[in-house]
């Protein structure tokens, strides 16, 4: 069991205390890797909130073709409590939304930095360590379809549970109406770590959700673990249709197990039709390339390896993706004798060991205009070491990543503006940063 499991799960922590535990918990969730690394490499050095960090790009240790970058502190008058995501609503470049792990969602004006409350689930969510309000997504044609989708953890009769829910807005689209909640998916969590939690709409219009493997260490639940068990949603990236009017959702016809009974209540007795990709440990942020629709995933590793996965859009004859956990950790064997009968496992396009970083944060393929040399390259980070990298978007063979820009930040999420520019969330200081040229 992961080291952090003995110090969380005792009820909701004060927000500032939990903020200090989040990345430590993520780090411990990796299984091995040096629990003091976050404090020495990320949290303490980012607390100074420096205006920018100059790039160390060009080192022989950096990935091939690395574009030198910097992190520039923006909206410097603002600070958020335990921020875990940053996003804009469709068609609205004048505002940003910040998801705070404790259960609040803040909306601010990009011109005036005026902050308003968009949602408050603090009376609902269980917030400690890796649990809490973990992500939000807007309906693709928001605000015509005035729904937002949230992934959060709650305790029901002593059982830690994750909910994917839709909410409508109050009159005038001002804020989330808690009374409008429709719970779409309910998943009991056997442990308090590996809650996954990223939700996003793909270019196909379907809603994608990443779920961790159920927590503990080594995918410990069941004879082959959860990630390779097709009868549970744990350890999967799922794809569902929430715009067709079906209740609670429809299964896209191209999903590999379409036709089977849904697993929206803690799994089933047949392969789940919601599954799009299996074999993930704790997918902490993924994104779709705005150019080709491909899916980029940052999957947090166990004892030794963090990984970046890249999946082409599903075509005709799609049979699903298997990213290998717990048979593989990154591009390396982990427990191949006790992981089921999986074949055709997909290796990552990049991985790095725990001398380089310990908790990957998936990012985006850059499609902005401010940094022309970066266009088409995938930007990602490590919240434990504070490192930032960019790799070629056409990378295929597994690249073992070294080097990286030492940002001094605890980057737990990226945000992509509607114009393609990239921003990052510093969990430790609560500040927001933009990816810029040095």
matplotlib code that plots the C-alpha trace (Angstrom):
import matplotlib.pyplot as plt

x = [0.0, 1.2, 2.8, 0.3, -2.7, -2.1, -2.3, -5.3, -8.9, -9.7, -12.3, -11.9, -8.7, -8.4, -7.8, -4.3, -3.2, -4.6, -3.0, 0.4, -0.5, -1.8, 1.4, 3.0, 0.2, 0.6, 4.3, 3.7, 1.2, 4.1, 5.1, 8.8, 10.4, 11.8, 9.0, 11.1, 11.5, 8.4, 9.2, 12.8, 12.1, 8.6, 6.8, 9.4, 11.1, 7.8, 6.6, 8.6, 6.2, 9.0, 7.8, 9.5, 12.0, 14.6, 15.1, 17.9, 16.9, 19.7, 21.3, 22.4, 20.1, 17.0, 14.7, 15.7, 14.5, 13.6, 12.3, 13.7, 10.8, 10.0, 7.1, 5.8, 3.6, 0.3, -2.8, -0.4, -3.0, -4.8, -4.1, -6.2, -6.5, -5.5, -6.1, -6.2, -7.4, -7.8, -10.1, -12.1, -15.7, -16.5, -16.6, -15.6, -12.0, -12.8, -12.9, -11.0, -12.4, -10.2, -11.2, -10.2, -9.8, -11.7, -14.9, -15.1, -14.9, -13.7, -14.4, -12.3, -12.3, -9.1, -9.2, -10.0, -9.0, -12.4, -13.2, -16.7, -17.9, -19.1, -19.7, -19.4, -19.5, -17.7, -20.7, -20.6, -17.1, -14.7, -11.4, -8.2, -5.0, -5.9, -9.7, -12.0, -13.3, -10.8, -12.1, -14.8, -15.9, -18.3, -20.9, -19.4, -22.1, -22.2, -24.0, -26.8, -26.5, -26.0, -24.5, -21.2, -19.8, -17.8, -15.8, -15.5, -15.3, -17.9, -18.3, -21.6, -22.2, -18.5, -17.6, -15.4, -17.1, -16.4, -19.2, -19.4, -22.3, -23.9, -25.2, -27.2, -26.8, -29.0, -31.2, -29.1, -26.2, -24.6, -23.4, -23.9, -27.3, -26.5, -30.2, -29.9, -27.3, -27.7, -25.3, -24.1, -21.5, -20.8, -17.6, -16.7, -13.0, -11.2, -8.5, -8.2, -5.5, -5.5, -8.9, -7.9, -10.4, -9.7, -12.8, -12.9, -14.9, -13.1, -13.4, -16.0, -18.3, -18.1, -17.2, -13.9, -13.1, -9.9, -10.1, -7.2, -6.7, -8.4, -5.3, -3.0, 0.2, 0.9, -2.8, -3.4, -7.1, -8.1, -6.0, -4.9, -5.6, -8.2, -6.5, -6.5, -9.9, -12.5, -15.4, -14.6, -14.1, -11.1, -7.8, -9.5, -10.3, -13.9, -15.9, -19.7, -22.3, -24.0, -25.5, -27.9, -30.6, -30.3, -30.4, -28.0, -25.9, -25.5, -22.6, -20.8, -21.3, -17.5, -16.7, -15.2, -17.8, -20.8, -24.0, -23.0, -24.8, -23.4, -21.1, -22.1, -22.7, -19.4, -18.8, -20.6, -20.2, -19.2, -16.6, -17.8, -19.1, -17.9, -14.2, -12.1, -8.6, -7.5, -4.3, -3.8, -2.6, -3.6, -4.1, -3.4, -4.4, -4.8, -5.7, -6.7, -4.5, -6.6, -5.0, -5.5, -7.7, -5.1, -5.1, -2.1, -2.0, 0.2, 0.0, 1.5, 3.9, 4.6, 8.2, 10.4, 8.8, 6.4, 5.0, 3.4, 1.0, -0.2, -3.3, -4.6, -8.3, -10.4, -11.1, -13.2, -12.8, -11.6, -10.9, -9.7, -6.4, -4.4, -1.6, -0.1, -0.4, 0.2, 1.9, 4.1, 5.2, 6.2, 8.0, 9.3, 8.0, 6.3, 4.2, 3.8, 3.1, 0.0, -1.7, -4.1, -3.8, -3.4, -1.7, -0.8, 0.1, 0.9, 4.2, 4.4, 6.0, 8.1, 9.0, 11.4, 12.7, 12.5, 15.9, 14.4, 10.9, 8.2, 4.7, 3.8, 1.3, 0.0, -0.2, -1.1, 0.3, 1.0, -1.2, -0.8, 1.0, 3.3, 6.0, 6.2, 9.0, 6.8, 3.9, 3.1, 5.2, 3.7, 4.4, 4.2, 5.6, 6.4, 4.9, 7.4, 10.6, 9.1, 10.6, 9.0, 9.6, 8.4, 8.7, 7.9, 4.3, 5.3, 7.3, 6.7, 9.5, 9.7, 11.9, 13.6, 13.3, 16.0, 17.0, 14.0, 13.4, 13.6, 10.6, 10.5, 6.7, 4.4, 2.6, -0.5, -2.4, -2.2, -4.8, -5.2, -6.7, -9.1, -6.3, -4.0, -1.7, -0.7, -1.0, -0.1, -1.4, 1.0, -0.6, 1.8, 1.4, -2.0, -0.6, -1.1, 1.7, 1.9, 4.3, 6.4, 9.6, 12.5]
y = [0.0, 3.5, 5.4, 8.2, 6.0, 6.1, 9.9, 10.8, 9.6, 10.9, 13.4, 16.7, 18.5, 22.3, 23.6, 24.9, 21.7, 19.5, 21.7, 20.8, 17.1, 16.7, 16.5, 14.5, 12.1, 11.9, 11.3, 8.6, 7.1, 6.4, 3.6, 4.3, 7.5, 9.8, 11.5, 14.6, 15.4, 17.5, 19.7, 20.3, 20.6, 21.9, 23.4, 25.4, 26.8, 27.8, 29.7, 32.7, 33.0, 34.4, 36.2, 33.7, 31.0, 31.1, 28.0, 25.5, 24.3, 23.2, 20.9, 17.6, 15.9, 17.6, 15.7, 16.1, 19.4, 20.9, 24.5, 26.7, 27.9, 29.9, 30.1, 33.6, 34.5, 35.9, 37.3, 38.0, 39.6, 36.3, 33.3, 30.2, 27.5, 24.0, 24.6, 21.5, 22.7, 25.8, 26.0, 28.3, 27.8, 27.3, 30.6, 32.7, 33.9, 36.6, 34.4, 31.5, 28.9, 27.5, 24.2, 24.1, 20.6, 21.6, 21.9, 25.4, 26.7, 30.3, 32.3, 35.4, 38.1, 38.1, 41.9, 42.9, 39.8, 40.1, 36.8, 35.4, 32.0, 29.7, 26.6, 25.5, 21.8, 22.1, 20.7, 17.6, 16.5, 14.5, 16.5, 15.0, 13.9, 12.9, 13.1, 16.1, 18.0, 16.9, 18.3, 20.0, 20.1, 22.2, 20.8, 21.2, 23.8, 25.6, 27.8, 26.7, 23.4, 24.9, 21.9, 21.4, 18.0, 17.4, 14.5, 14.5, 12.1, 11.8, 9.5, 7.5, 5.4, 5.2, 4.2, 6.6, 7.0, 8.9, 10.6, 11.8, 14.3, 16.8, 20.1, 22.9, 26.6, 28.9, 31.3, 33.6, 31.0, 32.6, 29.6, 25.9, 24.9, 22.0, 20.9, 20.1, 17.3, 14.2, 11.4, 9.6, 7.3, 6.0, 4.1, 2.9, 3.6, 0.8, 3.2, 6.9, 7.4, 7.0, 8.8, 9.8, 12.4, 14.2, 14.8, 16.3, 16.3, 14.8, 16.1, 13.4, 15.1, 12.3, 12.7, 11.1, 10.3, 8.8, 6.6, 5.4, 1.7, 1.8, 2.8, 1.1, 0.0, -2.2, -2.4, -4.7, -5.4, -8.7, -11.5, -9.4, -6.0, -3.6, -2.0, -5.3, -6.4, -5.4, -5.8, -2.6, 1.0, 1.4, 1.7, 2.9, 5.8, 5.7, 7.3, 8.0, 10.0, 12.6, 14.7, 12.2, 12.5, 9.0, 8.6, 8.6, 8.3, 6.4, 4.2, 5.2, 2.6, 2.4, 1.4, -2.1, -3.6, -1.7, -3.7, -5.0, -3.8, -0.5, -0.4, 3.0, 1.5, -0.1, -2.4, -5.5, -9.1, -8.5, -6.2, -2.6, -0.9, 2.5, 1.5, 3.3, 2.4, 0.2, -0.5, 2.9, 3.5, 7.0, 9.1, 12.6, 14.9, 14.1, 16.2, 16.0, 17.6, 20.4, 19.6, 15.8, 14.8, 12.3, 11.7, 12.5, 11.0, 11.5, 8.3, 8.4, 5.5, 3.1, 2.7, 3.7, 5.1, 8.0, 7.8, 9.8, 7.9, 8.9, 7.4, 7.9, 8.6, 5.5, 4.4, 1.7, -1.7, -0.1, -2.8, -0.6, 0.4, -1.3, 0.8, -2.0, -1.4, -3.6, -5.8, -2.8, 0.4, 2.7, 0.7, -1.8, -5.0, -4.6, -7.7, -9.7, -13.0, -11.7, -9.3, -11.4, -12.5, -9.0, -8.8, -6.0, -3.7, -0.1, 1.3, 5.0, 7.5, 8.8, 7.8, 8.9, 7.4, 8.7, 10.3, 12.8, 13.2, 11.4, 12.6, 13.3, 16.0, 15.6, 18.7, 19.8, 19.9, 23.6, 25.2, 28.8, 31.6, 33.3, 30.6, 29.4, 26.9, 25.1, 24.5, 20.8, 19.8, 18.2, 20.1, 18.3, 18.5, 16.7, 18.1, 16.4, 17.7, 20.9, 20.0, 21.0, 19.3, 19.5, 16.6, 16.2, 15.5, 12.7, 10.8, 7.0, 4.9, 5.4, 8.3, 8.2, 11.8, 13.6, 17.2, 19.6, 23.2, 23.5, 25.7, 25.6, 25.1, 22.3, 22.1, 19.9, 20.9, 22.8, 25.0, 25.6, 28.9, 29.1, 30.7, 27.8, 29.4, 27.3, 28.1, 26.1, 25.8, 25.9, 24.0, 25.1, 28.9, 28.9, 31.0, 30.8, 30.8, 31.0, 29.0, 31.6, 32.1, 32.9]
z = [0.0, -0.7, 2.1, 2.0, 2.7, 6.5, 6.7, 4.6, 4.5, 8.0, 6.8, 5.0, 5.8, 6.1, 2.6, 3.2, 4.8, 2.1, -0.5, 1.0, 0.9, -2.6, -4.6, -1.7, -2.0, -5.7, -5.2, -2.7, -5.1, -7.4, -5.0, -4.3, -5.3, -2.6, -0.7, 0.0, -3.7, -3.9, -0.9, -2.1, -5.8, -6.2, -3.3, -1.5, -4.7, -6.2, -3.1, -4.2, -7.2, -9.5, -12.6, -15.0, -15.2, -18.0, -20.1, -19.9, -23.4, -25.7, -23.2, -24.7, -22.1, -23.4, -25.9, -29.5, -31.0, -27.6, -27.9, -25.1, -23.0, -19.9, -17.4, -16.9, -13.9, -15.2, -13.5, -10.7, -8.4, -8.2, -6.1, -5.7, -3.1, -4.2, -7.9, -10.0, -13.4, -15.6, -18.6, -20.8, -21.9, -25.6, -27.4, -24.4, -24.4, -21.9, -18.9, -17.2, -14.8, -12.0, -10.4, -6.7, -5.2, -2.1, -4.1, -5.5, -9.0, -9.6, -12.7, -13.5, -16.2, -18.2, -18.6, -15.0, -13.0, -11.3, -9.6, -9.1, -7.7, -10.4, -8.3, -4.7, -3.8, -0.5, 1.3, -0.9, -1.7, 0.4, 0.2, 1.4, -0.3, -3.8, -3.3, -3.9, -6.9, -9.6, -12.9, -15.0, -18.6, -20.5, -22.9, -26.4, -27.4, -24.1, -23.2, -25.6, -23.7, -20.3, -18.7, -17.0, -16.0, -12.8, -11.4, -7.6, -4.7, -2.0, 1.1, 1.1, 4.2, 4.9, 1.3, -0.7, -4.1, -7.3, -9.2, -12.8, -12.7, -14.9, -13.6, -15.2, -14.4, -12.5, -14.3, -16.4, -16.6, -13.6, -11.6, -11.1, -9.7, -7.2, -7.2, -10.9, -10.4, -12.5, -11.5, -14.6, -13.2, -9.7, -8.9, -5.5, -4.7, -2.8, -1.8, -1.4, -4.1, -7.9, -8.4, -11.9, -12.8, -16.0, -18.1, -21.6, -24.8, -27.8, -31.4, -32.0, -29.5, -26.9, -23.3, -22.1, -18.5, -17.1, -14.0, -11.9, -11.0, -7.6, -5.7, -3.2, -4.9, -7.8, -8.9, -6.0, -6.2, -7.8, -9.3, -12.3, -10.8, -12.2, -15.2, -17.1, -16.0, -18.6, -16.3, -14.3, -15.2, -12.9, -14.7, -17.9, -20.1, -21.0, -23.8, -23.5, -25.4, -23.2, -26.0, -27.7, -25.0, -23.7, -19.9, -18.3, -21.5, -24.7, -25.8, -29.0, -31.6, -32.2, -28.6, -28.5, -26.1, -27.4, -26.8, -23.3, -20.2, -18.9, -16.0, -14.7, -11.2, -10.1, -13.0, -14.3, -15.3, -18.9, -20.5, -20.0, -23.1, -21.8, -22.2, -24.8, -23.5, -20.7, -18.9, -17.2, -13.7, -12.9, -16.0, -14.7, -17.5, -21.2, -24.2, -27.8, -30.4, -32.0, -35.4, -35.8, -32.9, -31.5, -27.7, -25.5, -22.0, -19.0, -16.8, -13.3, -12.7, -9.9, -8.6, -11.6, -14.7, -15.7, -19.2, -22.1, -24.4, -27.8, -29.4, -32.9, -33.3, -33.4, -36.9, -38.5, -36.9, -33.7, -31.1, -28.2, -26.8, -24.1, -22.5, -20.5, -16.8, -14.7, -17.2, -18.0, -16.4, -19.1, -21.7, -19.1, -17.6, -14.3, -13.5, -16.7, -15.0, -13.1, -15.4, -17.4, -21.1, -22.6, -26.0, -28.4, -25.5, -26.7, -25.5, -24.6, -26.9, -24.0, -20.5, -17.8, -14.6, -11.1, -11.1, -13.5, -12.1, -10.1, -10.9, -14.5, -15.5, -19.0, -21.2, -24.7, -28.2, -28.8, -31.4, -30.5, -32.5, -29.9, -30.1, -33.8, -33.2, -30.6, -32.9, -33.2, -30.1, -27.0, -23.8, -20.4, -16.9, -13.7, -10.5, -8.3, -9.8, -11.4, -14.8, -18.1, -21.5, -25.1, -27.6, -31.3, -32.1, -34.5, -31.9, -32.2, -30.7, -26.9, -26.1, -22.7, -21.5, -19.5, -19.0, -18.9, -17.8, -14.0, -13.4, -9.6, -9.9, -8.8, -12.1, -11.6, -14.7, -17.9, -19.5, -23.3, -24.2, -27.1, -29.2, -28.5, -26.0, -23.0, -19.3, -16.2, -12.6, -9.7, -6.9, -4.2, -4.6, -6.2, -9.1, -12.8, -15.4, -19.1, -21.3, -23.1, -25.0, -22.7]

ax = plt.figure().add_subplot(projection="3d")
ax.plot(x, y, z, "-o")
ax.set_aspect("equal")
plt.show()
